[in-house]
Each structure stands twice: as structure tokens, then as C-alpha cells.
Amino acid sequence: MAAQSFLLTRPAAASERFAAALRESFGKDARVLIAPLMEPEFLNPALPPGVFDALILTSETGAEAARRLSAERGNLPLHAFCVGVRTAQAATAAGFRTQTAKGDAKALVRLIQSTGCRGRFLHLRGRDSVGDIVQNLNSIDILACEAIVYDQKPRTLTPEAAALLAGTLPVVLPLFSPRSADLIVQTGPVRAPLWVAALSPVVAKHARPLLPARMVIADRPDAFALLRAIECLCVARSKT
């Protein structure tokens, strides 16, 4: 089997963390190229009026945005419902008391519903977001509003990443969001055989225009499950 490379396109901090996990699984000499296609831009929007009982956070960047807004304005609730463990860890480090769904947007809605809380919730999210959390909460008579507190600005593909995608050796491409998939698609045709590991079926749908040589979908929407999917993908290819 031709040796594969790993291409990570998430923002730098998240990519560095995932690169360490890849090297732990595949060896310290694993070829991992970090080439972020997005970087966060934090916004300072007017928040919906009124008092909120808890925040809803669906990303680590959202947790950082909450920390910044709380430091600047001091009027955010200290309790936060978080979609996953990483988001909860970031929110806890920022000083919030957290509960985590350890899943996706649907699991987060179920968690909030299970508490029986009938207060008001504020979802601090990015400009590109999936899951319709506020709409789904409102549909079950739980009051929720949202504010767009950050954007993910696109970055140009680095020359090293462009060369990797123009080569002939397999490239393992973990994709964590529909936006990540879309940005790769927008870079143009890819010559290298792509082994795509998608965080969810929605991400996989956005990755299909890449015509991947093979694609696997994580069985849960978290980084650990995506890493396991990559391991299965590479093992399967080694047996062909």
C-alpha cells in the first residue's frame, strides 16, 4: 500500500490537537500536514433583550466567544449547556458551569428538555451553524434566542497542501463540518485519491463532490469517534 498523508484543515489549535492524536495512533513519524482553511473572527453583536437563564454552546469557538462577551459585558448567565465534551471543557475553563449532551444538536435539545427548565436560553453560535437548535426548542415550548458571535473566515490553501492534493498518493482528509467540506470543494479539482473521514452524514453529503476514493462516517459526532473511523479506514485500505 502506498503511504498516505493526513491533511488537517481545521483552525490551527484544533488541528494541532488532532494531529497529536493521529501521531499517537499512527506513530510519531506519521505525515500530518496542517493547513487551516478557516480562522475565527469574533463579533460583538447586540444580544437579544431580556434576561437569560442559561447559555447554549455548540463549539469551542462559541465558548471562547462567550468568555469574551462575559468579560466585556458581565451580563451573561454562568450556566451553559454544551453539545460535546470539548465544548464543555472550553466553557468550564472560561468560568461557566456546564452540562454536556456528549452528542449532537438533537442530543443537546433532548438534554435541555430533560431538565424541565422553562427559563430562557441564549444560543451563542457561529454564522454557519447546523441543527436548528433554537427552532427545535421553541417548537417544544422552550424559550430560546440566538446571537451570531463569531464567523469563520476562509483562508487560502497553502502551497504545501495544494501540492499534496495535486499528487498521486492517498490523502486522508478528516472533515469536521459541512463548511470544511465546502471549502475543500471550492479549491477546485483534486488529483490525489482522497480517503475522507466525515464527522456526520451531513458532512459526508457536502464532501461527495470531492469524489473521494473512499469515505467513512464516524459513528458519533466527536473527535474520538472520527479518529477511530480513520483507523478503520486505513486498516481496510492496507488489506486491499
C-alpha positions as CSV (number, residue, x, y, z in Angstrom):
1,M,0.0,0.0,0.0
2,A,1.3,3.5,-0.8
3,A,1.9,5.5,2.3
4,Q,-0.8,8.0,3.0
5,S,-0.6,11.6,4.3
6,F,-3.1,13.3,6.6
7,L,-4.4,16.8,5.8
8,L,-6.0,18.8,8.6
9,T,-7.9,21.9,7.6
10,R,-9.5,23.0,10.9
11,P,-8.3,26.1,12.7
12,A,-4.8,25.8,14.0
13,A,-5.4,25.0,17.6
14,A,-7.9,22.3,16.9
15,S,-5.7,20.8,14.1
16,E,-2.7,20.7,16.4
17,R,-4.6,18.7,19.0
18,F,-6.0,16.3,16.4
19,A,-2.5,15.9,14.8
20,A,-1.2,14.8,18.2
21,A,-3.9,12.2,18.4
22,L,-3.1,11.0,14.9
23,R,0.6,10.6,15.7
24,E,-0.3,8.7,18.8
25,S,-2.4,6.2,16.8
26,F,-0.2,6.0,13.6
27,G,3.3,6.8,15.0
28,K,5.3,9.9,15.6
29,D,6.5,9.8,12.0
30,A,3.0,10.0,10.5
31,R,2.9,12.6,7.8
32,V,0.5,15.2,9.0
33,L,0.1,18.5,7.3
34,I,-1.8,21.3,9.0
35,A,-3.3,23.8,6.6
36,P,-6.2,25.7,8.2
37,L,-8.9,26.8,5.7
38,M,-10.7,28.8,8.4
39,E,-9.8,31.2,11.2
40,P,-12.3,32.6,13.7
41,E,-13.3,36.2,13.7
42,F,-15.1,37.2,16.9
43,L,-18.0,39.5,16.6
44,N,-19.6,41.9,19.1
45,P,-23.3,41.9,18.3
46,A,-26.2,43.3,20.2
47,L,-27.7,40.5,22.2
48,P,-31.5,39.8,22.3
49,P,-33.1,41.9,25.1
50,G,-34.1,40.4,28.4
51,V,-32.6,38.1,31.0
52,F,-31.4,34.6,30.1
53,D,-31.1,31.7,32.5
54,A,-28.6,29.6,30.6
55,L,-26.4,29.7,27.5
56,I,-26.3,27.1,24.7
57,L,-22.8,26.5,23.3
58,T,-22.1,24.2,20.3
59,S,-18.4,24.7,19.7
60,E,-15.2,25.6,21.4
61,T,-15.1,28.8,19.5
62,G,-18.6,29.6,20.8
63,A,-17.3,29.0,24.3
64,E,-14.4,31.4,23.7
65,A,-16.8,34.0,22.3
66,A,-18.9,33.6,25.4
67,R,-15.9,34.2,27.6
68,R,-15.0,37.4,25.7
69,L,-18.6,38.7,25.8
70,S,-18.9,37.9,29.5
71,A,-15.6,39.7,30.3
72,E,-16.7,42.8,28.3
73,R,-20.4,43.0,29.4
74,G,-20.7,40.9,32.5
75,N,-24.4,40.1,31.9
76,L,-24.3,36.6,30.6
77,P,-25.6,33.6,32.6
78,L,-23.0,31.4,34.2
79,H,-24.7,28.1,33.3
80,A,-24.1,26.6,29.9
81,F,-25.5,23.6,28.1
82,C,-22.8,22.3,25.8
83,V,-23.1,20.0,22.8
84,G,-20.0,17.9,23.5
85,V,-17.1,17.3,25.8
86,R,-14.6,19.6,24.1
87,T,-17.0,22.4,24.1
88,A,-17.8,21.8,27.8
89,Q,-14.1,21.7,28.7
90,A,-13.6,25.1,26.9
91,A,-16.6,26.6,28.7
92,T,-15.5,25.3,32.1
93,A,-12.1,26.8,31.6
94,A,-13.8,30.0,30.7
95,G,-15.6,30.0,34.1
96,F,-19.0,28.6,33.2
97,R,-20.9,25.8,34.9
98,T,-21.6,23.2,32.3
99,Q,-23.8,20.3,31.3
100,T,-23.0,18.4,28.2
101,A,-25.1,16.3,25.9
102,K,-22.0,14.3,24.7
103,G,-23.5,14.2,21.2
104,D,-25.0,16.3,18.5
105,A,-27.6,19.1,18.3
106,K,-30.5,16.7,18.7
107,A,-28.9,15.2,21.9
108,L,-28.5,18.8,23.2
109,V,-32.1,19.6,22.7
110,R,-33.1,16.4,24.5
111,L,-30.8,17.2,27.4
112,I,-32.3,20.7,27.8
113,Q,-35.8,19.2,27.6
114,S,-35.0,16.6,30.2
115,T,-34.1,19.2,32.8
116,G,-37.6,20.5,32.8
117,C,-36.2,24.0,32.8
118,R,-38.6,26.6,31.5
119,G,-36.3,29.6,31.6
120,R,-34.9,31.5,28.6
121,F,-31.9,30.2,26.7
122,L,-29.4,32.0,24.6
123,H,-27.5,30.1,21.9
124,L,-24.2,31.8,21.1
125,R,-23.2,30.4,17.7
126,G,-21.2,31.0,14.5
127,R,-22.5,32.4,11.3
128,D,-22.6,28.9,9.8
129,S,-24.4,26.5,12.1
130,V,-26.4,23.3,11.8
131,G,-29.0,21.7,13.9
132,D,-31.7,24.4,14.2
133,I,-31.4,24.2,18.0
134,V,-33.4,27.4,18.7
135,Q,-36.2,26.5,16.3
136,N,-36.4,23.0,17.8
137,L,-36.5,24.3,21.4
138,N,-39.2,26.8,20.5
139,S,-41.2,24.1,18.9
140,I,-41.5,22.3,22.2
141,D,-42.3,25.5,24.1
142,I,-38.9,26.2,25.5
143,L,-38.0,29.8,25.0
144,A,-34.7,30.3,23.2
145,C,-33.0,33.0,21.2
146,E,-29.7,33.1,19.4
147,A,-26.8,35.5,18.6
148,I,-24.1,35.2,16.0
149,V,-20.9,35.8,17.9
150,Y,-18.2,34.6,15.5
151,D,-17.5,33.9,11.9
152,Q,-15.1,31.5,10.3
153,K,-13.2,33.4,7.7
154,P,-11.8,31.4,4.8
155,R,-8.1,31.1,4.2
156,T,-6.3,30.2,1.0
157,L,-4.9,26.7,0.7
158,T,-1.2,26.7,1.4
159,P,1.2,25.7,-1.4
160,E,2.2,22.6,0.6
161,A,-1.5,21.5,0.9
162,A,-2.2,22.3,-2.8
163,A,0.8,20.2,-3.8
164,L,-0.4,17.3,-1.6
165,L,-3.8,17.4,-3.2
166,A,-2.3,17.5,-6.7
167,G,-0.1,14.5,-6.1
168,T,-0.8,10.8,-6.7
169,L,-0.5,9.3,-3.2
170,P,-3.6,8.9,-1.0
171,V,-4.6,11.8,1.3
172,V,-6.6,11.1,4.4
173,L,-8.9,14.1,4.9
174,P,-10.8,14.3,8.2
175,L,-13.8,16.7,7.9
176,F,-15.5,18.0,10.9
177,S,-18.1,20.3,9.4
178,P,-20.1,21.0,6.2
179,R,-18.2,24.2,5.9
180,S,-14.8,22.4,5.9
181,A,-16.0,20.2,3.1
182,D,-17.4,23.1,1.1
183,L,-14.1,25.0,1.3
184,I,-12.1,22.0,0.1
185,V,-14.6,21.6,-2.8
186,Q,-14.1,25.3,-3.7
187,T,-10.4,24.8,-4.0
188,G,-11.0,23.0,-7.3
189,P,-10.4,19.5,-8.7
190,V,-8.3,17.2,-6.6
191,R,-5.9,14.7,-8.3
192,A,-4.9,12.7,-5.2
193,P,-7.0,9.8,-4.1
194,L,-9.0,11.2,-1.1
195,W,-9.8,9.0,1.9
196,V,-12.5,11.1,3.6
197,A,-13.4,10.6,7.2
198,A,-16.6,12.6,7.9
199,L,-17.9,13.6,11.3
200,S,-21.6,13.0,10.3
201,P,-23.8,12.1,7.4
202,V,-24.4,15.8,6.7
203,V,-20.7,16.4,6.5
204,A,-20.4,13.4,4.2
205,K,-23.1,14.8,1.9
206,H,-21.1,18.0,1.5
207,A,-17.9,16.0,0.8
208,R,-19.4,13.9,-2.1
209,P,-18.5,16.5,-4.8
210,L,-14.9,15.7,-4.0
211,L,-15.4,12.2,-5.4
212,P,-13.5,10.5,-2.6
213,A,-11.8,7.2,-3.4
214,R,-13.3,6.0,-0.1
215,M,-15.3,7.6,2.7
216,V,-16.2,6.6,6.2
217,I,-18.6,8.3,8.6
218,A,-17.9,8.4,12.4
219,D,-20.5,6.6,14.5
220,R,-20.7,9.6,16.8
221,P,-20.1,13.3,16.1
222,D,-16.9,13.7,18.2
223,A,-13.2,13.7,17.6
224,F,-12.6,10.4,19.3
225,A,-15.1,8.6,17.0
226,L,-13.6,10.3,14.0
227,L,-10.1,9.1,14.9
228,R,-11.5,5.5,15.3
229,A,-13.1,5.9,11.8
230,I,-9.8,7.0,10.3
231,E,-8.0,3.9,11.9
232,C,-10.6,1.6,10.4
233,L,-10.3,3.4,7.0
234,C,-6.5,3.0,6.9
235,V,-6.6,-0.6,8.1
236,A,-9.2,-1.5,5.5
237,R,-7.0,0.0,2.8
238,S,-3.9,-1.8,4.0
239,K,-5.7,-5.1,3.3
240,T,-6.7,-4.4,-0.2
